[in-house]
Amino acid sequence: MRKFTTIILLFCFISVISDTITAQNTDYKILKSLNESSDGLRNYSAFISNSTKISSVAIPVVMGSVALFQKNDALLQDAIYIGVSMGVNTVLTYGLKYSVNRERPYIAHPDLNVDPAFYESSASFPSGHTSLAFSVATSLSLTHPKWYVIAPAYLWAGSVGYSRLNLGVHYPTDVLAGAVLGAGSAYLTYKANEWYQKKQAKKKPANTNAFLIDNQE
């Protein structure tokens, strides 16, 4: 119940601040400066942005496949957790998108350099690509707390966030909210999973003892 309340509070907090940040000219000024870049950098941003969903889905699928092949229960649980955290993040992200309904920056500011191929029908706040990337990066970091996992995971997630700004499809505050939401949903899902595993572990000794008593009788 406490974790559910935390998610609701996080959801409400981001919703409340969205009304304030939408009116800030600084948001647009930062976006404008990041949107003006060389074609090479924009091509890189396009590649990173387009690969976000594919990479995010591939990670738990590959982990799960390897786990089944090796019969590694721990790795399989990690893969399932990452998949569940992505699901939780998606629900929260699109819940905010439809409740806040913030206009995309290229609609409000036609002077931005935006390729029509990146036009999207969903609302701008928060950034779905960024929240997804940070959900996966945080999940990987929690299940595999090694520097060679954490560093590239967050470097990739940060690159995804930057790519959305460079392409002109999100405001900086959209990306910031997406990063917080993605990391937060992954952490809360991790703690919920940890609580569930501990609860299941407590049941096993009792069942084992009952089985031994029955055998002795």
N, C-alpha and C positions, 0 to 999 in steps of 0.2 A: 504493500500500500504506500509506503514511504517513497519508493522508487517511482511509482506511478504519479504521485503528487509532485515529485521533482520534475518529471517530464512536463506536466501541465504548467508548472511555474515557469519553466524554461520557454515553453511555447508562448505563454502570455507575455513574458518579459520581452521577447523578440517582437511580438505583435505590437506592444505598446511603443517601443522605441522606433518602430518603422515609420510612424506618423511624423516623428521629429526629424529623422534623418532624410526623409523624402524632400523636405523643404530646404535643405542645406545646399548652397551653391558649391561648397567645397567638394562635395561628392562628384558633381559634374566636372569640375576643374581637374581633379585628379584623373578621372576617367579620360578626359580629353587629352591630357598629356601622355597617358599610357597608350592611347589609341593611335597616336601619331608615331609610327615606327617604320622601319625598313620592310621591304617585301620579304626578305629572308626571315626576319623575326615573326612576321605575320604567318608565313608558311609553317613555321615551327609551332606556333600557337594553334593553327588549324589542325595540325597533325595530333598534338597533345589533346586538344578538345575532342576531336572525333574518336580518339582511341579510349576515352575515359570509360564509357559504359562497357565496351568490349573487355577492357583490361579488368574492370571491377568484377564482372561476372566470371571471367576466366580464372581468376585467382582462387575463389572457393571451389570451383568445379575441378580444377587441376589438383588442388589439395585433397579434395574428397576422393578423386579417382586414384591418386597415389596411396591414400590411406586404405582404400578397399583392396587394392592390389597387394599391399604390404600387410594387411590386416592390422593396421595401426589405429586402435580405438581413440587414442588421445588426439591424433592428427585429424581424425574424422570429426571428433567433437569440435575442434578448432574451426574446421571448414563449415560445419553447421552453424556455429556461433557467428562467423563472419557473414554468412548468408542471412541469418535472422537479423543481425544488426543492420544490414543493408535494407531489409524489409521495413524495419522500424523507422529508419531514417527516411525512407521514401514516403511513408505515410505522413510523418511529421512535416517533411518538406513541402509536399503538395497540399497539405492542410493549411500551411502558412501561405503558400502561393495564392490559393483561392480565397482565403480570408482577408489578406492584405490587398491583393490584386493590384500590385504596383505596375505601372506602365513601363515597358521596355525603354531603355535610354535612346535607342535609335528612332523610336517613335516620337518621343518628347524633344529630341535634338537631332533633326535630320542632317545637320552638318557633320555628324560623326561618320568616319570611314568604316562602313560595315558591308561586308559581302552579303547579298540577299540569300545566299545559300545557308547562312547561319541565322536567318530569321526564325523565330519560334512562336508558337501560339500560346504557350504558357506564360504566366505572369513573371515579373522580374525578380521579386523578393520572396525567398532567398535563392541563391544560385544552386540549382539542383546538381549540376556537374561538380561543383566544389564540395557540397555536402556529401555527395557520394564518395568522392575521392578521399576526403578526410575521415569518413566512416571506415573505409577500407584500411587506410593508413594507420588509424588508431587501433583498429581491431588486430591488425598484424603486429603492431608494437606491443599490445597487451598480451597476446598469445606467444610471441617470440621476442622477448625484451633484449635483443642483441643490437649493438650499434649498427651492424651491417644490414639489419632489417629496418630499424627505425630511421636511419639517415636517408636511404634511398626512398623509403615509403613517403616520408614527409616532403622530401624534395620533389617527388612526383606530384603529390597533392598540392603543394605550393605552386608548381608549374601549371597545374590545371586551373587554379584560381587566377593566376596571372593571365593565362590564355583567354579567359572569359572577359577580362578587362581589355586586353590588347585587341581583341576582336570587336570590342564595343557592344557586347550583348548584355552586360551587367554593370551596375554601379559598384564602386568599392564596398559600400555597405552591404550590398547583396552577397558579395563574395565573403566578407567578414562574417556575416550571419550564417552563411552556408558552412564555413569552416567550424564555427562554434557548434552549430547544430549537428554536423556530421560527427565531430569528435565527441560531443556530449552524448548523442544517442548510442554511439559505440561503447562508451564507458558505462553508461547506465545498463545497457544490454549485457555487458560483461559482468557487472556486479549482480545482476538478476540471475544470470547463468551460474555464477559462483555460488550464490545462495541456494539455488535449486540443486546443484551437485552436492553441496554439504548436507542438504536435507535428505537427499537420496542415500548418501553414505551412512547417515545415522540409522536408517532403517535396516541396512544390511546386517549389522552385528546381531540385532534382535532376532531377525529371521533365521540367521545361522544358528544361534543358540537354541531356538525353538526346534530346529531340525535335529540338532545333536541330542536334545532331551528325548525327542520322539524315538530316535534310534536306540538310545540306551534303554528305554522302557521295552 
